[in-house]
Amino acid sequence: MKTLNIALSKGRLSDLSIDFFEKAGIDTTELKDPGRKLILEDQINDIRFFLVKPGDVPTYVEYGAADMGIVGKDTLLEEGRNLYEVLDLGFGKCKMAVAGPPELKDKLDRFDRLRIGTKYPEAAKKYFEGVKGRQIEVIKLNGSVELAPLVGLSEVIVDIVESGKTLKENGLVILEEIADISARLIVNRVSMKIKNEKISKLIADIKRQL
Ligand code: PRP
């Protein structure tokens, strides 16, 4: 049998993803204590896990360096990669939303060229230009996005909201909801054919937990 390569997101989704594989009967001993290693193995089931930044999971899967991956829907919306999204895993739930000061509620149409601070420039463009047919100026940020409207860098932000605590503590509110986000299982299109037996079995083992 061919080795199955799975890319996992480091960070928020990592512990939840590991729990999930453990329940699906995978040996996660190495995964739970990776140290600085980037490839962790389950030799019994002949599976290798790659630990990568969330934004890189779809890249590894699209190019086939990884056969499968677990990644947030937010990253998939942003990356727009050519791959199969096979399962909603139901964890890592949050929303992608437009947020800003409460006084801008229902007033976004007043701006000729709304400035949007975001870690998700492509998803923001798809929503405003694609769905709403509006021109916007996207200002790409790498974190602490909520700061942007507070200091005049942008009018609003497009970001993920989980508990809502960050917005609340900075005096911001959700102005428009864009999408429901959760962790998704993704599969490379060619791997789905050539490693079908192994991938289908793992998907079935995972589905039993949903
Ligand atoms: C994310 C997101 C929000 C926050 C939302 O940032 O960009 O800032 O979490 O979570 P909450 O609704 O539960 O407060 P993250 O913690 O990943 O840090 P970052 O600012 O460095 O991107």
Boltz pocket constraint, residues with backbone or C-beta under 6 A from the ligand:
constraints:
  - pocket:
      binder: B
      contacts: [[A, 142], [A, 143], [A, 144], [A, 145], [A, 146], [A, 159], [A, 160], [A, 161], [A, 162], [A, 163], [A, 164], [A, 165], [A, 166], [A, 167]]
      max_distance: 6.0
